[in-house]
Amino acid sequence: MKINTIQQAAPGAAIDSPTGFITKQIFSERMAWSLRTTDNLLKARKVPFCKVGKMCRIPWPEARDHLLRNYRINAVNK
């Protein structure tokens, strides 16, 4: 007999959250890079974010569009 388990999502892990804000950890997982890389990008202000006290949240749609618009390298066919 197989037992199905349900994993609870971490706070801020909703794909389509009503506000669109996610945590640094979730952002790092979605972008497939380390948390340190995310911290460095936030410190250099290359990714938009909102900070209230010590809580930092990243607006996912806006951050994704910003990275695609400003840091995408298009391949050139020769």
PDB file of N, CA, C and O in Angstrom:
ATOM      1  N   MET A   1       0.842  -1.167   0.000  1.00  0.00           N
ATOM      2  CA  MET A   1       0.000   0.000   0.000  1.00  0.00           C
ATOM      3  C   MET A   1       0.896   1.242   0.000  1.00  0.00           C
ATOM      4  O   MET A   1       1.820   1.357   0.805  1.00  0.00           O
ATOM      5  N   LYS A   2       0.614   2.136  -0.886  1.00  0.00           N
ATOM      6  CA  LYS A   2       1.400   3.354  -1.041  1.00  0.00           C
ATOM      7  C   LYS A   2       0.783   4.489  -0.225  1.00  0.00           C
ATOM      8  O   LYS A   2      -0.430   4.698  -0.248  1.00  0.00           O
ATOM      9  N   ILE A   3       1.627   5.208   0.489  1.00  0.00           N
ATOM     10  CA  ILE A   3       1.144   6.333   1.284  1.00  0.00           C
ATOM     11  C   ILE A   3       1.571   7.620   0.598  1.00  0.00           C
ATOM     12  O   ILE A   3       2.758   7.844   0.360  1.00  0.00           O
ATOM     13  N   ASN A   4       0.620   8.442   0.291  1.00  0.00           N
ATOM     14  CA  ASN A   4       0.913   9.730  -0.327  1.00  0.00           C
ATOM     15  C   ASN A   4       1.211  10.757   0.755  1.00  0.00           C
ATOM     16  O   ASN A   4       0.471  10.884   1.730  1.00  0.00           O
ATOM     17  N   THR A   5       2.290  11.478   0.571  1.00  0.00           N
ATOM     18  CA  THR A   5       2.622  12.532   1.517  1.00  0.00           C
ATOM     19  C   THR A   5       2.437  13.882   0.855  1.00  0.00           C
ATOM     20  O   THR A   5       2.646  14.034  -0.348  1.00  0.00           O
ATOM     21  N   ILE A   6       2.055  14.831   1.633  1.00  0.00           N
ATOM     22  CA  ILE A   6       1.865  16.192   1.137  1.00  0.00           C
ATOM     23  C   ILE A   6       2.924  17.061   1.787  1.00  0.00           C
ATOM     24  O   ILE A   6       3.010  17.143   3.012  1.00  0.00           O
ATOM     25  N   GLN A   7       3.718  17.700   0.969  1.00  0.00           N
ATOM     26  CA  GLN A   7       4.730  18.600   1.486  1.00  0.00           C
ATOM     27  C   GLN A   7       4.145  20.005   1.553  1.00  0.00           C
ATOM     28  O   GLN A   7       3.528  20.487   0.603  1.00  0.00           O
ATOM     29  N   GLN A   8       4.352  20.639   2.681  1.00  0.00           N
ATOM     30  CA  GLN A   8       3.858  21.999   2.823  1.00  0.00           C
ATOM     31  C   GLN A   8       4.870  22.963   2.237  1.00  0.00           C
ATOM     32  O   GLN A   8       6.074  22.823   2.452  1.00  0.00           O
ATOM     33  N   ALA A   9       4.385  23.926   1.508  1.00  0.00           N
ATOM     34  CA  ALA A   9       5.256  24.922   0.889  1.00  0.00           C
ATOM     35  C   ALA A   9       5.757  25.896   1.948  1.00  0.00           C
ATOM     36  O   ALA A   9       5.077  26.191   2.930  1.00  0.00           O
ATOM     37  N   ALA A  10       6.953  26.375   1.713  1.00  0.00           N
ATOM     38  CA  ALA A  10       7.524  27.381   2.611  1.00  0.00           C
ATOM     39  C   ALA A  10       6.773  28.693   2.440  1.00  0.00           C
ATOM     40  O   ALA A  10       6.192  28.936   1.382  1.00  0.00           O
ATOM     41  N   PRO A  11       6.775  29.539   3.458  1.00  0.00           N
ATOM     42  CA  PRO A  11       6.117  30.843   3.313  1.00  0.00           C
ATOM     43  C   PRO A  11       6.717  31.629   2.154  1.00  0.00           C
ATOM     44  O   PRO A  11       7.938  31.698   2.009  1.00  0.00           O
ATOM     45  N   GLY A  12       5.873  32.210   1.345  1.00  0.00           N
ATOM     46  CA  GLY A  12       6.350  32.974   0.196  1.00  0.00           C
ATOM     47  C   GLY A  12       6.638  32.113  -1.012  1.00  0.00           C
ATOM     48  O   GLY A  12       7.138  32.615  -2.019  1.00  0.00           O
ATOM     49  N   ALA A  13       6.332  30.817  -0.937  1.00  0.00           N
ATOM     50  CA  ALA A  13       6.679  29.905  -2.014  1.00  0.00           C
ATOM     51  C   ALA A  13       5.584  29.770  -3.059  1.00  0.00           C
ATOM     52  O   ALA A  13       5.764  29.055  -4.045  1.00  0.00           O
ATOM     53  N   ALA A  14       4.476  30.425  -2.870  1.00  0.00           N
ATOM     54  CA  ALA A  14       3.380  30.311  -3.828  1.00  0.00           C
ATOM     55  C   ALA A  14       3.806  30.823  -5.194  1.00  0.00           C
ATOM     56  O   ALA A  14       4.410  31.890  -5.304  1.00  0.00           O
ATOM     57  N   ILE A  15       3.494  30.072  -6.218  1.00  0.00           N
ATOM     58  CA  ILE A  15       3.897  30.453  -7.567  1.00  0.00           C
ATOM     59  C   ILE A  15       3.143  31.700  -8.003  1.00  0.00           C
ATOM     60  O   ILE A  15       3.738  32.626  -8.554  1.00  0.00           O
ATOM     61  N   ASP A  16       1.864  31.729  -7.763  1.00  0.00           N
ATOM     62  CA  ASP A  16       1.058  32.881  -8.142  1.00  0.00           C
ATOM     63  C   ASP A  16       0.479  33.526  -6.891  1.00  0.00           C
ATOM     64  O   ASP A  16      -0.735  33.527  -6.684  1.00  0.00           O
ATOM     65  N   SER A  17       1.352  34.070  -6.068  1.00  0.00           N
ATOM     66  CA  SER A  17       0.865  34.718  -4.850  1.00  0.00           C
ATOM     67  C   SER A  17       0.112  35.991  -5.232  1.00  0.00           C
ATOM     68  O   SER A  17       0.407  36.594  -6.263  1.00  0.00           O
ATOM     69  N   PRO A  18      -0.842  36.400  -4.426  1.00  0.00           N
ATOM     70  CA  PRO A  18      -1.640  37.582  -4.761  1.00  0.00           C
ATOM     71  C   PRO A  18      -0.798  38.846  -4.911  1.00  0.00           C
ATOM     72  O   PRO A  18      -1.110  39.708  -5.732  1.00  0.00           O
ATOM     73  N   THR A  19       0.268  38.958  -4.120  1.00  0.00           N
ATOM     74  CA  THR A  19       1.099  40.152  -4.197  1.00  0.00           C
ATOM     75  C   THR A  19       2.225  40.003  -5.189  1.00  0.00           C
ATOM     76  O   THR A  19       2.709  41.006  -5.716  1.00  0.00           O
ATOM     77  N   GLY A  20       2.662  38.784  -5.465  1.00  0.00           N
ATOM     78  CA  GLY A  20       3.761  38.568  -6.391  1.00  0.00           C
ATOM     79  C   GLY A  20       5.122  38.694  -5.738  1.00  0.00           C
ATOM     80  O   GLY A  20       6.138  38.613  -6.429  1.00  0.00           O
ATOM     81  N   PHE A  21       5.176  38.892  -4.417  1.00  0.00           N
ATOM     82  CA  PHE A  21       6.448  39.026  -3.716  1.00  0.00           C
ATOM     83  C   PHE A  21       6.915  37.668  -3.203  1.00  0.00           C
ATOM     84  O   PHE A  21       6.118  36.885  -2.685  1.00  0.00           O
ATOM     85  N   ILE A  22       8.214  37.391  -3.350  1.00  0.00           N
ATOM     86  CA  ILE A  22       8.785  36.137  -2.870  1.00  0.00           C
ATOM     87  C   ILE A  22      10.020  36.431  -2.026  1.00  0.00           C
ATOM     88  O   ILE A  22      10.559  37.537  -2.063  1.00  0.00           O
ATOM     89  N   THR A  23      10.460  35.436  -1.270  1.00  0.00           N
ATOM     90  CA  THR A  23      11.641  35.590  -0.432  1.00  0.00           C
ATOM     91  C   THR A  23      12.911  35.432  -1.264  1.00  0.00           C
ATOM     92  O   THR A  23      12.866  34.999  -2.415  1.00  0.00           O
ATOM     93  N   LYS A  24      14.039  35.790  -0.661  1.00  0.00           N
ATOM     94  CA  LYS A  24      15.330  35.645  -1.347  1.00  0.00           C
ATOM     95  C   LYS A  24      15.613  34.173  -1.649  1.00  0.00           C
ATOM     96  O   LYS A  24      16.140  33.845  -2.712  1.00  0.00           O
ATOM     97  N   GLN A  25      15.267  33.301  -0.724  1.00  0.00           N
ATOM     98  CA  GLN A  25      15.521  31.874  -0.921  1.00  0.00           C
ATOM     99  C   GLN A  25      14.721  31.325  -2.100  1.00  0.00           C
ATOM    100  O   GLN A  25      15.264  30.595  -2.930  1.00  0.00           O
ATOM    101  N   ILE A  26      13.459  31.663  -2.180  1.00  0.00           N
ATOM    102  CA  ILE A  26      12.617  31.201  -3.297  1.00  0.00           C
ATOM    103  C   ILE A  26      13.130  31.785  -4.616  1.00  0.00           C
ATOM    104  O   ILE A  26      13.165  31.090  -5.631  1.00  0.00           O
ATOM    105  N   PHE A  27      13.524  33.049  -4.603  1.00  0.00           N
ATOM    106  CA  PHE A  27      14.083  33.680  -5.804  1.00  0.00           C
ATOM    107  C   PHE A  27      15.336  32.943  -6.260  1.00  0.00           C
ATOM    108  O   PHE A  27      15.512  32.691  -7.452  1.00  0.00           O
ATOM    109  N   SER A  28      16.206  32.598  -5.315  1.00  0.00           N
ATOM    110  CA  SER A  28      17.432  31.868  -5.648  1.00  0.00           C
ATOM    111  C   SER A  28      17.132  30.506  -6.257  1.00  0.00           C
ATOM    112  O   SER A  28      17.793  30.087  -7.207  1.00  0.00           O
ATOM    113  N   GLU A  29      16.138  29.817  -5.713  1.00  0.00           N
ATOM    114  CA  GLU A  29      15.754  28.508  -6.247  1.00  0.00           C
ATOM    115  C   GLU A  29      15.192  28.638  -7.665  1.00  0.00           C
ATOM    116  O   GLU A  29      15.522  27.837  -8.539  1.00  0.00           O
ATOM    117  N   ARG A  30      14.351  29.636  -7.890  1.00  0.00           N
ATOM    118  CA  ARG A  30      13.765  29.820  -9.221  1.00  0.00           C
ATOM    119  C   ARG A  30      14.818  30.194 -10.253  1.00  0.00           C
ATOM    120  O   ARG A  30      14.721  29.780 -11.408  1.00  0.00           O
ATOM    121  N   MET A  31      15.819  30.969  -9.856  1.00  0.00           N
ATOM    122  CA  MET A  31      16.863  31.384 -10.787  1.00  0.00           C
ATOM    123  C   MET A  31      17.988  30.360 -10.883  1.00  0.00           C
ATOM    124  O   MET A  31      18.874  30.502 -11.725  1.00  0.00           O
ATOM    125  N   ALA A  32      17.972  29.342 -10.047  1.00  0.00           N
ATOM    126  CA  ALA A  32      18.963  28.256 -10.034  1.00  0.00           C
ATOM    127  C   ALA A  32      20.374  28.774  -9.753  1.00  0.00           C
ATOM    128  O   ALA A  32      21.337  28.376 -10.408  1.00  0.00           O
ATOM    129  N   TRP A  33      20.477  29.665  -8.771  1.00  0.00           N
ATOM    130  CA  TRP A  33      21.785  30.082  -8.311  1.00  0.00           C
ATOM    131  C   TRP A  33      21.756  30.170  -6.790  1.00  0.00           C
ATOM    132  O   TRP A  33      20.708  29.992  -6.170  1.00  0.00           O
ATOM    133  N   SER A  34      22.911  30.445  -6.197  1.00  0.00           N
ATOM    134  CA  SER A  34      23.027  30.402  -4.740  1.00  0.00           C
ATOM    135  C   SER A  34      22.401  31.626  -4.077  1.00  0.00           C
ATOM    136  O   SER A  34      22.155  32.651  -4.713  1.00  0.00           O
ATOM    137  N   LEU A  35      22.155  31.481  -2.788  1.00  0.00           N
ATOM    138  CA  LEU A  35      21.615  32.591  -2.006  1.00  0.00           C
ATOM    139  C   LEU A  35      22.635  33.721  -1.932  1.00  0.00           C
ATOM    140  O   LEU A  35      22.267  34.895  -1.888  1.00  0.00           O
ATOM    141  N   ARG A  36      23.906  33.367  -1.919  1.00  0.00           N
ATOM    142  CA  ARG A  36      24.951  34.388  -1.890  1.00  0.00           C
ATOM    143  C   ARG A  36      24.938  35.239  -3.160  1.00  0.00           C
ATOM    144  O   ARG A  36      25.135  36.453  -3.095  1.00  0.00           O
ATOM    145  N   THR A  37      24.707  34.611  -4.309  1.00  0.00           N
ATOM    146  CA  THR A  37      24.607  35.361  -5.562  1.00  0.00           C
ATOM    147  C   THR A  37      23.441  36.334  -5.507  1.00  0.00           C
ATOM    148  O   THR A  37      23.561  37.482  -5.934  1.00  0.00           O
ATOM    149  N   THR A  38      22.315  35.875  -4.981  1.00  0.00           N
ATOM    150  CA  THR A  38      21.159  36.755  -4.833  1.00  0.00           C
ATOM    151  C   THR A  38      21.490  37.924  -3.909  1.00  0.00           C
ATOM    152  O   THR A  38      21.149  39.068  -4.210  1.00  0.00           O
ATOM    153  N   ASP A  39      22.151  37.645  -2.791  1.00  0.00           N
ATOM    154  CA  ASP A  39      22.548  38.718  -1.865  1.00  0.00           C
ATOM    155  C   ASP A  39      23.457  39.732  -2.554  1.00  0.00           C
ATOM    156  O   ASP A  39      23.302  40.939  -2.367  1.00  0.00           O
ATOM    157  N   ASN A  40      24.411  39.238  -3.356  1.00  0.00           N
ATOM    158  CA  ASN A  40      25.318  40.142  -4.066  1.00  0.00           C
ATOM    159  C   ASN A  40      24.576  41.000  -5.086  1.00  0.00           C
ATOM    160  O   ASN A  40      24.872  42.187  -5.224  1.00  0.00           O
ATOM    161  N   LEU A  41      23.616  40.417  -5.802  1.00  0.00           N
ATOM    162  CA  LEU A  41      22.834  41.174  -6.778  1.00  0.00           C
ATOM    163  C   LEU A  41      21.955  42.226  -6.098  1.00  0.00           C
ATOM    164  O   LEU A  41      21.793  43.333  -6.611  1.00  0.00           O
ATOM    165  N   LEU A  42      21.395  41.877  -4.953  1.00  0.00           N
ATOM    166  CA  LEU A  42      20.576  42.837  -4.212  1.00  0.00           C
ATOM    167  C   LEU A  42      21.440  43.973  -3.679  1.00  0.00           C
ATOM    168  O   LEU A  42      21.034  45.135  -3.713  1.00  0.00           O
ATOM    169  N   LYS A  43      22.623  43.640  -3.189  1.00  0.00           N
ATOM    170  CA  LYS A  43      23.523  44.665  -2.660  1.00  0.00           C
ATOM    171  C   LYS A  43      23.967  45.628  -3.759  1.00  0.00           C
ATOM    172  O   LYS A  43      24.102  46.829  -3.523  1.00  0.00           O
ATOM    173  N   ALA A  44      24.197  45.086  -4.978  1.00  0.00           N
ATOM    174  CA  ALA A  44      24.592  45.922  -6.120  1.00  0.00           C
ATOM    175  C   ALA A  44      23.391  46.601  -6.767  1.00  0.00           C
ATOM    176  O   ALA A  44      23.543  47.357  -7.727  1.00  0.00           O
ATOM    177  N   ARG A  45      22.190  46.331  -6.240  1.00  0.00           N
ATOM    178  CA  ARG A  45      20.923  46.888  -6.741  1.00  0.00           C
ATOM    179  C   ARG A  45      20.674  46.553  -8.215  1.00  0.00           C
ATOM    180  O   ARG A  45      20.199  47.389  -8.984  1.00  0.00           O
ATOM    181  N   LYS A  46      21.003  45.315  -8.590  1.00  0.00           N
ATOM    182  CA  LYS A  46      20.755  44.849  -9.948  1.00  0.00           C
ATOM    183  C   LYS A  46      19.426  44.111 -10.061  1.00  0.00           C
ATOM    184  O   LYS A  46      18.984  43.781 -11.161  1.00  0.00           O
ATOM    185  N   VAL A  47      18.791  43.854  -8.916  1.00  0.00           N
ATOM    186  CA  VAL A  47      17.482  43.201  -8.869  1.00  0.00           C
ATOM    187  C   VAL A  47      16.579  44.062  -7.989  1.00  0.00           C
ATOM    188  O   VAL A  47      16.973  44.422  -6.880  1.00  0.00           O
ATOM    189  N   PRO A  48      15.374  44.403  -8.462  1.00  0.00           N
ATOM    190  CA  PRO A  48      14.474  45.211  -7.635  1.00  0.00           C
ATOM    191  C   PRO A  48      13.993  44.431  -6.413  1.00  0.00           C
ATOM    192  O   PRO A  48      13.735  43.231  -6.501  1.00  0.00           O
ATOM    193  N   PHE A  49      13.874  45.112  -5.275  1.00  0.00           N
ATOM    194  CA  PHE A  49      13.396  44.468  -4.051  1.00  0.00           C
ATOM    195  C   PHE A  49      12.769  45.504  -3.142  1.00  0.00           C
ATOM    196  O   PHE A  49      12.963  46.708  -3.315  1.00  0.00           O
ATOM    197  N   CYS A  50      12.010  45.014  -2.165  1.00  0.00           N
ATOM    198  CA  CYS A  50      11.406  45.859  -1.142  1.00  0.00           C
ATOM    199  C   CYS A  50      11.888  45.353   0.209  1.00  0.00           C
ATOM    200  O   CYS A  50      11.945  44.148   0.451  1.00  0.00           O
ATOM    201  N   LYS A  51      12.230  46.283   1.080  1.00  0.00           N
ATOM    202  CA  LYS A  51      12.721  45.901   2.393  1.00  0.00           C
ATOM    203  C   LYS A  51      11.969  46.685   3.455  1.00  0.00           C
ATOM    204  O   LYS A  51      11.891  47.912   3.405  1.00  0.00           O
ATOM    205  N   VAL A  52      11.414  45.953   4.421  1.00  0.00           N
ATOM    206  CA  VAL A  52      10.739  46.558   5.557  1.00  0.00           C
ATOM    207  C   VAL A  52      11.397  45.966   6.795  1.00  0.00           C
ATOM    208  O   VAL A  52      11.247  44.780   7.087  1.00  0.00           O
ATOM    209  N   GLY A  53      12.123  46.802   7.512  1.00  0.00           N
ATOM    210  CA  GLY A  53      12.893  46.302   8.648  1.00  0.00           C
ATOM    211  C   GLY A  53      13.976  45.359   8.148  1.00  0.00           C
ATOM    212  O   GLY A  53      14.806  45.741   7.323  1.00  0.00           O
ATOM    213  N   LYS A  54      13.970  44.134   8.643  1.00  0.00           N
ATOM    214  CA  LYS A  54      14.933  43.132   8.188  1.00  0.00           C
ATOM    215  C   LYS A  54      14.349  42.203   7.127  1.00  0.00           C
ATOM    216  O   LYS A  54      15.055  41.356   6.579  1.00  0.00           O
ATOM    217  N   MET A  55      13.068  42.362   6.842  1.00  0.00           N
ATOM    218  CA  MET A  55      12.401  41.489   5.889  1.00  0.00           C
ATOM    219  C   MET A  55      12.598  42.009   4.462  1.00  0.00           C
ATOM    220  O   MET A  55      12.263  43.154   4.156  1.00  0.00           O
ATOM    221  N   CYS A  56      13.142  41.159   3.603  1.00  0.00           N
ATOM    222  CA  CYS A  56      13.396  41.521   2.209  1.00  0.00           C
ATOM    223  C   CYS A  56      12.513  40.660   1.311  1.00  0.00           C
ATOM    224  O   CYS A  56      12.510  39.436   1.437  1.00  0.00           O
ATOM    225  N   ARG A  57      11.774  41.284   0.419  1.00  0.00           N
ATOM    226  CA  ARG A  57      10.919  40.563  -0.529  1.00  0.00           C
ATOM    227  C   ARG A  57      11.202  41.073  -1.935  1.00  0.00           C
ATOM    228  O   ARG A  57      11.470  42.256  -2.146  1.00  0.00           O
ATOM    229  N   ILE A  58      11.135  40.150  -2.891  1.00  0.00           N
ATOM    230  CA  ILE A  58      11.439  40.460  -4.285  1.00  0.00           C
ATOM    231  C   ILE A  58      10.153  40.303  -5.097  1.00  0.00           C
ATOM    232  O   ILE A  58       9.517  39.251  -5.044  1.00  0.00           O
ATOM    233  N   PRO A  59       9.762  41.338  -5.849  1.00  0.00           N
ATOM    234  CA  PRO A  59       8.579  41.202  -6.708  1.00  0.00           C
ATOM    235  C   PRO A  59       8.932  40.321  -7.900  1.00  0.00           C
ATOM    236  O   PRO A  59       9.629  40.768  -8.810  1.00  0.00           O
ATOM    237  N   TRP A  60       8.463  39.080  -7.909  1.00  0.00           N
ATOM    238  CA  TRP A  60       8.892  38.086  -8.893  1.00  0.00           C
ATOM    239  C   TRP A  60       8.678  38.522 -10.344  1.00  0.00           C
ATOM    240  O   TRP A  60       9.643  38.497 -11.109  1.00  0.00           O
ATOM    241  N   PRO A  61       7.485  38.915 -10.766  1.00  0.00           N
ATOM    242  CA  PRO A  61       7.323  39.267 -12.188  1.00  0.00           C
ATOM    243  C   PRO A  61       8.217  40.436 -12.601  1.00  0.00           C
ATOM    244  O   PRO A  61       8.806  40.424 -13.681  1.00  0.00           O
ATOM    245  N   GLU A  62       8.309  41.430 -11.743  1.00  0.00           N
ATOM    246  CA  GLU A  62       9.113  42.609 -12.057  1.00  0.00           C
ATOM    247  C   GLU A  62      10.606  42.265 -12.115  1.00  0.00           C
ATOM    248  O   GLU A  62      11.310  42.732 -13.010  1.00  0.00           O
ATOM    249  N   ALA A  63      11.091  41.457 -11.173  1.00  0.00           N
ATOM    250  CA  ALA A  63      12.506  41.076 -11.142  1.00  0.00           C
ATOM    251  C   ALA A  63      12.866  40.214 -12.354  1.00  0.00           C
ATOM    252  O   ALA A  63      13.920  40.407 -12.961  1.00  0.00           O
ATOM    253  N   ARG A  64      11.993  39.265 -12.707  1.00  0.00           N
ATOM    254  CA  ARG A  64      12.238  38.409 -13.863  1.00  0.00           C
ATOM    255  C   ARG A  64      12.295  39.240 -15.148  1.00  0.00           C
ATOM    256  O   ARG A  64      13.194  39.056 -15.968  1.00  0.00           O
ATOM    257  N   ASP A  65      11.339  40.149 -15.320  1.00  0.00           N
ATOM    258  CA  ASP A  65      11.320  40.998 -16.518  1.00  0.00           C
ATOM    259  C   ASP A  65      12.535  41.914 -16.565  1.00  0.00           C
ATOM    260  O   ASP A  65      13.096  42.139 -17.637  1.00  0.00           O
ATOM    261  N   HIS A  66      12.950  42.445 -15.418  1.00  0.00           N
ATOM    262  CA  HIS A  66      14.112  43.323 -15.344  1.00  0.00           C
ATOM    263  C   HIS A  66      15.384  42.577 -15.774  1.00  0.00           C
ATOM    264  O   HIS A  66      16.185  43.106 -16.545  1.00  0.00           O
ATOM    265  N   LEU A  67      15.565  41.349 -15.275  1.00  0.00           N
ATOM    266  CA  LEU A  67      16.753  40.575 -15.636  1.00  0.00           C
ATOM    267  C   LEU A  67      16.752  40.210 -17.121  1.00  0.00           C
ATOM    268  O   LEU A  67      17.791  40.278 -17.776  1.00  0.00           O
ATOM    269  N   LEU A  68      15.606  39.827 -17.646  1.00  0.00           N
ATOM    270  CA  LEU A  68      15.516  39.482 -19.073  1.00  0.00           C
ATOM    271  C   LEU A  68      15.766  40.699 -19.966  1.00  0.00           C
ATOM    272  O   LEU A  68      16.401  40.586 -21.015  1.00  0.00           O
ATOM    273  N   ARG A  69      15.272  41.838 -19.552  1.00  0.00           N
ATOM    274  CA  ARG A  69      15.409  43.053 -20.346  1.00  0.00           C
ATOM    275  C   ARG A  69      16.839  43.601 -20.319  1.00  0.00           C
ATOM    276  O   ARG A  69      17.332  44.074 -21.344  1.00  0.00           O
ATOM    277  N   ASN A  70      17.508  43.546 -19.173  1.00  0.00           N
ATOM    278  CA  ASN A  70      18.797  44.213 -19.019  1.00  0.00           C
ATOM    279  C   ASN A  70      20.022  43.308 -19.071  1.00  0.00           C
ATOM    280  O   ASN A  70      21.127  43.795 -19.307  1.00  0.00           O
ATOM    281  N   TYR A  71      19.857  42.006 -18.857  1.00  0.00           N
ATOM    282  CA  TYR A  71      21.023  41.139 -18.758  1.00  0.00           C
ATOM    283  C   TYR A  71      20.991  39.939 -19.692  1.00  0.00           C
ATOM    284  O   TYR A  71      21.792  39.018 -19.536  1.00  0.00           O
ATOM    285  N   ARG A  72      20.096  39.933 -20.644  1.00  0.00           N
ATOM    286  CA  ARG A  72      20.008  38.813 -21.575  1.00  0.00           C
ATOM    287  C   ARG A  72      21.004  38.997 -22.712  1.00  0.00           C
ATOM    288  O   ARG A  72      21.135  40.090 -23.264  1.00  0.00           O
ATOM    289  N   ILE A  73      21.696  37.932 -23.050  1.00  0.00           N
ATOM    290  CA  ILE A  73      22.653  37.959 -24.157  1.00  0.00           C
ATOM    291  C   ILE A  73      22.049  37.121 -25.289  1.00  0.00           C
ATOM    292  O   ILE A  73      21.806  35.924 -25.132  1.00  0.00           O
ATOM    293  N   ASN A  74      21.817  37.764 -26.413  1.00  0.00           N
ATOM    294  CA  ASN A  74      21.237  37.077 -27.557  1.00  0.00           C
ATOM    295  C   ASN A  74      22.343  36.461 -28.415  1.00  0.00           C
ATOM    296  O   ASN A  74      23.367  37.088 -28.683  1.00  0.00           O
ATOM    297  N   ALA A  75      22.112  35.236 -28.832  1.00  0.00           N
ATOM    298  CA  ALA A  75      23.082  34.544 -29.678  1.00  0.00           C
ATOM    299  C   ALA A  75      23.031  35.118 -31.091  1.00  0.00           C
ATOM    300  O   ALA A  75      21.977  35.542 -31.565  1.00  0.00           O
ATOM    301  N   VAL A  76      24.176  35.124 -31.750  1.00  0.00           N
ATOM    302  CA  VAL A  76      24.278  35.617 -33.108  1.00  0.00           C
ATOM    303  C   VAL A  76      24.648  34.453 -34.004  1.00  0.00           C
ATOM    304  O   VAL A  76      25.638  33.762 -33.764  1.00  0.00           O
ATOM    305  N   ASN A  77      23.850  34.240 -35.034  1.00  0.00           N
ATOM    306  CA  ASN A  77      24.151  33.169 -35.984  1.00  0.00           C
ATOM    307  C   ASN A  77      25.139  33.679 -37.019  1.00  0.00           C
ATOM    308  O   ASN A  77      24.958  34.754 -37.590  1.00  0.00           O
ATOM    309  N   LYS A  78      26.185  32.898 -37.256  1.00  0.00           N
ATOM    310  CA  LYS A  78      27.177  33.293 -38.255  1.00  0.00           C
ATOM    311  C   LYS A  78      27.166  32.334 -39.409  1.00  0.00           C
ATOM    312  O   LYS A  78      27.935  32.499 -40.356  1.00  0.00           O
TER     313      LYS A  78
END
